[in-house]
Amino acid sequence: KDFTLYSQAHTYLAKIRPTPKEKPKSWMCEAELLRYTDANGVIPLNKRVIIYLEKDSAFQNLGIGQHLIIHAKFEKPQRQLNPEAFDYAEYLSRKCICASAYVASRNIKILTQQDKNLKYYAEECRRQLLSIYKQHSIGGEEFAVLAALTLGEKDFISDELQNDYASAGVTHILAVSGLHVGVIYIILVFLLSL
């Protein structure tokens, strides 16, 4: 029944998995399609997809576990014909993602239902820490490096900053995740309390 996904537009109930990423003209969301509606009624579905939501301020606070109703036509990722090129379709397949769609803001309804599991609370902590950094006037490159070191958040690092770290031979510093910093912190607290 996969092919019904690609034949025409349907109305879907989708759940956002990780936090959406802001792109120049859209919000990219990895999501799980829970069910869809067609002429036969409501059909259960369990498919992972990528949804590109039209850029709209209403979507900037979407988070993990958020439920949406969308009307979209999904497309299968195209296989790369050049054997030397990066195969995006294969990459998505390894992540169990079967399709993608662009959805205009008029075809999106945000539901109040949101699954609040451990990932949700971890994401809320991440958002609050980023907000605290901004409240304390940490911005630009300092913000990008601090977010990378403490939270493993590398989206704020510019290509120029990445190249500066690479030419200095210290790119590995940016690979340190928030988990590593947390483990080091716990060890130091333990050692200093002895």
N, C-alpha and C positions, 0 to 999 in steps of 0.2 A: 504493500500500500504506500510505499515511499513516494511513488510517482505522482500521487494526488497532491503532494506538497508542491510540486513544481508546475503543475498544469494550469493552475489559475489562482487568483487571490482568494483567501479565506479569512475569517475572523478567528484569531487565536487568543488563548489565555497563555501568557508567558510569564516566567519568573526569572528575574535577573540573578545571575550567579555571582561573578565578582563585580566589583564596583565599575560602573561605566567609565570609559576613557574619553576625554575630550579630544576631538579632532578638529581641524580647521572649519569644517562645515557640518559636523554632526557629532553625536555621542555614540561611541561604539560600545555595544553591550553584548557580552556573551550571555545567552539565556537558554532556558529550558522551556520548550513548548509543552504545555500540560494537556491541552485539548484544543480542538478547533470545531467550528460550526460550518456546516454546508447544508445542501438541500435535504440530506438524510438525517439531520439533527446534530447532536453533540457527539463528537468522536474522541475518545481518549487518545492521548499521544504522549510519547516520552522521547523527544528529540532535542539534541543540543544544537543551537544555531548561533549565528552572529547577526545582530540587528543593528543597523545604523539608523539612529533616530535623528530626524531633522533638528538642527540646532535651535533650541528654544530655551529661554530662561526657566521655564516650568520643569525642565528635565535635569537641571544642574544638581538637585539634591536627591536624585534617584540613588538608591543603595542596594546592597546585596539583599536578596530575598524579596524585593519589591515585586508586586504582581501588576501586570499591564494587560490591557486588552488592545490588540493591534489588528489592523486589517492590512494584509500584505501578501505579496506573491514572492515566494522564496525561489532562489536559484541555486543549483548545484555549483560548487566551485569547479572551475575549468582546469583540467590537467595541463601541466606544462609540456609542450611538445619538444622543446629544446632539452636534450639530456643533461646539459651542463648547468642549466638555470635552476634557481630555487623553485621547488614544486610546492606552491602554496596550498593546493588541493590536498596533497599528501600530508602536509603539516597539519591541516585542519582535520584530516581523517585520523591522524594519530591522537588528536585531542577529542575524538568522537564527535566532531562538529560536522553536520551533514549538509548545511545550507546557509545562505545569508540573504538578507533583504534590506533595502532602504525603505524607511517608513516616514511619510510626511506627518507633521505634527497633528494635522486634522484627523489622522487615522490612528491616534494613540489616546487611550484613556488610562490614567493612572488610578489604580484601585487603592483603597486604604489598607487592604490586607498586605501584610509583610511578615514573612517568616523570620522570627527572631531567635536564631540559634547562636552557637559560639562564634561562627564567622561574622555574623551581624555585629555582635558586641565588640569583636576585635576590630572591625572596620570603623565602628563608632569611636573607639579609642584612638585609632589612627587619624581620623578626621579631627578630633578634638586636639590632639597634639599638633597637627599642622596648623590649626586655628590659633593655638597658643603661640607658636613660632611667629605667625603673622602679627598677632597682637603686640608682641614685643619688638616690633619693627625689624624683624629679621627678614630680609628679602634678597632677591637676586641670586647670585652664586652661593652666598652663605646659606640661604634657605635651601637651595638645591642640594648642597653637600650635607647639611644637617639632616635633611629628610632622608637622604640616601644612607647615611651612617646609622641613624637611630631607628628608621622604619623600613629600610630596604627599598624605599620609594625612589626609583631612578627616573621617573617620568619628567621631573623638573630639570634634569641635567641637560644643558645645551650641548650640541655637537662640539662647539668651540671649547667648552670646559672639559668635555671628555677628551678631546685632542690634547689639551694642555696637560692633563693628568697622564696621558699616554706618553707624551714627549718627555715628561719628567720621570717616567718609569714607575709611577705609583698608582696605576689604574686599579691595582688589586685593593687599594683602600676603599674604592667605591663599591667593590664587590662584597664588602662586609655588610651583613644584613643586621636589622634590628635585633634579631634573635642572638647573633653573636655578641652584640653590645650588651644585651640583657644577661647572657651567661657570664660574660666578663664582670659585669656589675655585681651579680650574685656572688661570684667567687671572691671579688675584692671585699664586699661587705662581710662575708664569712671570715676571710683572713684578717681583716682589720678588727673584727669583734673578738678575736682570740686573746 
